[in-house]
Amino acid sequence: MSFWEMYEDLSSNGLKEMVANKMSKIGDYFASQCGNPHGVIGKIMTWSMNRANNVMYKGIVDELKISPKTQILDVGFGNGYLEKLIIQKSRCFITGIDISEDMVNKAAETNRRYIASGNMKFQLGDCCDLSFKDKTFDVVTTMNTIYFWNDTAKGMSEINRVLKDNGIFYNAVISKENLDKFFYTKNGFKKFTKDEYIELGKKAGFRRIRIKKLGNNYGLLIIYMK
Ligand SMILES: C[S@@+](CC[C@H](N)C(=O)[O-])C[C@H]1O[C@@H](n2cnc3c(N)ncnc32)[C@H](O)[C@@H]1O
């Protein structure tokens, strides 16, 4: 190999490494924004999720059995898009908790008319340590959040605790196979198989667990019955 060939080989490998390095940093930044959206980028990310995950919002809303008396807790509401769809299906009472203060403000702004009517409230909170009394809610929903909980088992048992007897927890997720296809889910995402989702539910004390496919296997709706 001539000096120049060696030089070219080295510089093209160096470039590849540099690009790989940059992509991995961008991926980690995306993952951290998904797990705790903040600032302008957080708003753009959650806005694009509203579009990309259409099939999941539709799937969870179609499945919900709600009446004007239903008390819902939504965990990790992001920009509050799901709550808007739920209330358009039926009037009910929705409490949202999220660990991102920016998202609390954004969701409150989007849904101000429902806050004014007393149907919604948004607050800071972590599902691994809920401030609500036992058996407060008829329904708990969450979409694309379980990957980010610090203590998944604790989050599941907290949700079980705040649900009334016969209450239902709807957990909408992107399947592990599909999450694995995204470049930004290598770090910062906990990914679970269907069997692991079932196991988590059983350990948290749920009585029955059902899994529905959302879209062409893109997402899953795991329905846990207390
Ligand atoms: C990918 S976004 C999904 C937002 C919304 N559910 C949706 O699908 O449009 C994840 C959201 O979960 C929130 N989150 C992450 N961990 C949480 C936790 N332990 N408790 C409550 N919210 C959490 C994040 O702040 C973020 O708003």
The ligand as a Tripos MOL2 file, in Angstrom:
@<TRIPOS>MOLECULE
LIG
   27    29     1     0     0
SMALL
NO_CHARGES

@<TRIPOS>ATOM
      1 C1        -42.3830   10.1920   24.4480 C.3       1 LIG1
      2 S1        -43.2410   11.3520   25.4410 S.3       1 LIG1
      3 C2        -44.9300   10.8300   25.1890 C.3       1 LIG1
      4 C3        -45.9310   11.9200   25.4290 C.3       1 LIG1
      5 C4        -47.4100   11.5220   25.2860 C.3       1 LIG1
      6 N1        -47.7690   10.4130   26.1190 N.3       1 LIG1
      7 C5        -47.7320   11.2030   23.8510 C.2       1 LIG1
      8 O1        -47.6380   10.0250   23.4730 O.co2     1 LIG1
      9 O2        -48.0590   12.1410   23.1060 O.co2     1 LIG1
     10 C6        -42.9150   10.7280   27.0880 C.3       1 LIG1
     11 C7        -43.4740   11.6040   28.1840 C.3       1 LIG1
     12 O3        -43.4130   10.8890   29.4280 O.3       1 LIG1
     13 C8        -42.9520   11.7570   30.4350 C.3       1 LIG1
     14 N2        -42.3760   10.9070   31.5040 N.ar      1 LIG1
     15 C9        -41.2210   10.1970   31.4610 C.ar      1 LIG1
     16 N3        -41.0350    9.5140   32.6080 N.ar      1 LIG1
     17 C10       -42.1090    9.7820   33.3970 C.ar      1 LIG1
     18 C11       -42.4910    9.3720   34.7070 C.ar      1 LIG1
     19 N4        -41.7240    8.5380   35.4420 N.pl3     1 LIG1
     20 N5        -43.6530    9.8430   35.2250 N.ar      1 LIG1
     21 C12       -44.4190   10.7120   34.5060 C.ar      1 LIG1
     22 N6        -44.1030   11.1390   33.2580 N.ar      1 LIG1
     23 C13       -42.9670   10.6770   32.7030 C.ar      1 LIG1
     24 C14       -41.9890   12.6780   29.7160 C.3       1 LIG1
     25 O4        -41.7370   13.8740   30.3880 O.3       1 LIG1
     26 C15       -42.7140   12.8870   28.3790 C.3       1 LIG1
     27 O5        -43.5980   13.9770   28.4060 O.3       1 LIG1
@<TRIPOS>BOND
     1     1     2 1
     2     2     3 1
     3     2    10 1
     4     3     4 1
     5     4     5 1
     6     5     6 1
     7     5     7 1
     8     7     8 2
     9     7     9 1
    10    10    11 1
    11    11    12 1
    12    11    26 1
    13    12    13 1
    14    13    14 1
    15    13    24 1
    16    14    15 ar
    17    14    23 ar
    18    15    16 ar
    19    16    17 ar
    20    17    18 ar
    21    17    23 ar
    22    18    19 1
    23    18    20 ar
    24    20    21 ar
    25    21    22 ar
    26    22    23 ar
    27    24    25 1
    28    24    26 1
    29    26    27 1
@<TRIPOS>SUBSTRUCTURE
     1 LIG1         1 GROUP 0 **** ****
